[in-house]
Amino acid sequence: MTSLMGDPDVTGRFGEFGGRFVPESLMPAVIELEAAFREAWIDPAFRGEYTATLESYAGRPTRLYLAERLSAQVGAEVWLKREDLAHTGSHKINNVIGQALLARRMGKTRLIAETGAGQHGVATATAAALLGLEAKVYMGEVDVARQSLNVFRMRLLGAEVEPVTSGSRTLKDAVNEAMRSWVAALDDTHYCIGSVMGPHPYPWMVREFQRVIGDEARTQFLKAKGSPPDWVVACVGGGSNAAGTFAGFVDTPARLVGVEPAGGAAIGRGVGGIVHGMQSFFLQDEFGQVNEATSISAGLDYPGVGPEHAFLHTVGRARYDQITDDQVLEAVQLLARTEGIICALESAHAIAWLVEHQEEIAGASVVVTLSGRGDKDAETIAARLGFLEGDGHA
């Protein structure tokens, strides 16, 4: 049986979404990348090195944890896929290890990347240090300020961090600058995109590198329970942790839910368009200009969504709901106080969905991908909750 989340078509599309919309100067690079990935992905030596590195260095497999006290709180059996326990603190390492190994195989000596929450930037800097590559990370000036810990980590790992001052000074603009930089350095540089977005083959390639999340979780859940879960839930910005998770469950009866931020819900409030080399859903005005996304979580502060998520939505295989910033803050506290886990603001969208939909999931089994840990968000959370030193709450 052909999987609904199989390879894209020859034009790099999932249904009507995806494709390869890049300047002529970039076309040879993305064609070269597709050929290199196809060759590597069927090479047992490459796959073996990738898997071995994830196991010995990144800490895989991550745990699938039955959150008993959270389960009692929401009235469902909640299992957390603990990507927050992976090296660097999030699922981003899965993709970056794969792309860094591929870049080295292609003879590239330098990685560039965009980052919002900083986790992809940290993962890129980490992989570059591991493999002896140079790294430069583009990050919106707004995100540099609110994710200062991750900026420090990237620089400590030897990466150059360049604040982006154009546009909204967030993730969208970091992507723009990284793509411009790539054009000028194609011979020795690989652009390590952090999510299931951009021109083909990136959405497909990143999903395949993140598939390890869903494959592990499916195997772990079947071992524990003997049948697939009723629900599978993950946060969605560009959507890499969700795509990797869904890939493991798309061919089971499990209901798939992607949770978008209310201020950046490209599927919930967007329209079709072409941005950053792909056709998908984007927040746009009536003139086709991209509107700014807003979210308390820097990693979900993106006005579009990966094309495969647009496809899954259109064919009705996955549903995409929205959660507000206030609900996210409540969810961070709930998980911390019931399970002793401080999750990333991105991941808290998925936890908030459980609370919002308690009646719908009552008595069901739910796998939730906890995409990252929350130390990077400590200052933001403290400021929003009034837990700063000297306010009487510390």
Phi, psi and omega in degrees: 000135178280130181286146175296334176251056176269204179290149172292171179285184187294342178266004180080029183249147168253101190063234179270357189254153179108230180087190185219093183247087183227159175299155180306326182293336181265345186302316178300326182291318181286329175293317176300318181296317179300314181298318181294319180293315179302316180295316182292321188289341175256006180268114182303329180293316178294313181298321179295317179294320178300308182297317181296322179292319177299321182285313187278333188247316185271348175090024178272153000284148173280159185285148164254112194246127175281111183272088190292318182287323174295320178302315179297326182291321185258356176076024177218162178273106188256124176247127182258122173276111197273068174292344175294344180271353178290156179304138186079353170094011177198176178292346187302330183298330181301312181289317186291320176302316179298312182291325180292318176297321178294318179299316178298320178298327180277357180086013178279147182244001187217138175247139166238154183206159169255156175207150177250288178288346179097344184294321178291323177296317178296318179297319179296314178298323180295311180296322178297317178296319181298320186259003178074034179253156171282156179215138173226132185239128177263131186215129180303143183302323177298317181288328175302319181290319185270354178233048186298327179298316180290329174298315177300316181298316179299314181292322177298326179282356175101005180273149171273132178248122180249112176293138180256124187255001182272161175058226181278355179060036178231203190300317180305317183285330174295321176298314180304313182292322179296319179295320177297318180296321182298320181304325185274358186215042187293329187297318186244002190240137172249132176272113183267087180290140189267353183220181182276059185220176180090184181288152172305133018261010188303310182302320179288313183297314180295320176300320180293322177291331179269352180304336180304329179298305183291322179296316177297312184298320178297312180298316181295319181290318179298323178296322183282322190241339178088354178208162182293159176290164177283324184227149172227124190231137178207151177287155182222122166244267164291318168111027185285319180293325178291317179298316178296321178292310183300326181301330180280344186236355188298332181262018173248172178287355184303139175276129185259131181229123170259134185248115181261155171287141183300330181272002180213035187277087183294325177282318182291326186230000185269178177227164181293143179187181179236115180216145176053039172081008184221155172261125182198201174262136180220153171285115183220154174271184184292346180260005179084006178279139183287127175276156180282137171273150176229136178200146174296338181261119183298329182287342178253008184275063185225135187277008179226187179213152179303144186296331179290330174292320176301320178294312181299324176294314185296321180274357175082013180280330177233151175246154185229115182248168185242147179227140181274165178300319180297320177295324178297315180297321176296321182291321177303314180293320181299311181295320180298319188271344176262328187236355182069029180238121176261108186263166175294155178299327177300308182298328182297339174300320180291322177295319179298326178299322179301317180293316182296330187243035182303318182295322183290327184258009185306125177079357184271167172261135185226126170263125180242126176278116175270094195289338182193167180267164192259008182298328179296337184258008188302316182293319179297314181296315181299317180295318182289329182267355180075030181263021183285154182303133177093000181263002179092355181255341187297000000 
